[in-house]
Amino acid sequence: MPADPETKAVIENVANALFAELATKNWHMVQMADVAVASDMSLAELRDIADSRLSILAKFAKQIDTQVLEEIDEDLSDEPARERIFDILMTRLDNLEPYKQGIRSLVSQVRRDPLLALELNRIACTSQSWMLSGAAVNTSGIMGMARTQGLVLAFSHVLKTWVDDDDTGLAKTMAELDKTLRQGETHLSRLERVVGLFEPRTRRRAEPETPTETAAESA
C-alpha cells in the first residue's frame, strides 16, 4: 500500500530542508535544529519524525524506493537482467530529479568525506537490494551481497555524472550507466566463477553421506 500522502509530504519537506542546509554547510556542521527551522517546524515535531540526519536520508531513500518499485515496467520482465536494472535505475534518477541540487551538494561532500560515505553506504545497500529485487535479481548469499554492493558503487559512480547532466534526455548519464553496468556484469561473472569453485566442496562438507545413504547406493 502506498505511503500516506501526508507522511510522504512531510518526509519530502524535511529532506528538502536537509538538502538546502547541505548546500551551504558541511555535513558535520548541519544540526537538527537547522533542519527544523528550514522545514518550518518545531524541534519537537522534527524529533517525532526522525532520529537524526541519517534517519532523514534513510526515510527519504525508502520513499524513493517505493516510488520506483511502483513504476516498474512489467513489459521488461523477459529482458536481460542488465536491461531491467538499467530501466529501474533510470526511473530512480527520474524520481530524484526534484532534489538534484541538494543531491549535487551531498555528492560533492561525500567525495571529500570517507566517513560520511561509509555511513551512507548502509542506506544505499538497503535501497539497491530492493532495486535488484525489483529487477528479479537474486540478492541472497555471497553473490547477492556482491551484486548489492556492486550496484551501490555503480549507482554512486553514475550519480557523479547525473548531478552535472543538464540535458533533458540525460544522454551522458544513460551512456555512463550503460557502460558501468556492463563493466559490473563482467566483474561479477568472474567472481561467480571463483565462488563456484568452492561450492561443490562446501556442499560435500555440509552434506556428508550417511551410512544409510551409502548402503542404499550399494544396493
Secondary structure, DSSP 8 states (H G I E B T S, - for coil): ----HHHHHHHHHHHHHHHHHHTTS-GGG--HHHHHHHTTS-HHHHHHH-SSHHHHHHHHHHHHHHHHHHT--GGGTTS-HHHHHHHHHHHHHHHHGGGHHHHHHHHHHHHT-HHHHHHHHHHHHHHHHHHHHHTT----HHHHHHHHHHHHHHHHHHHHHHTT---TT-HHHHHHHHHHHHHHHHHHHHHHHHHHHHHHHHHHHHS---HHHHHHHH-
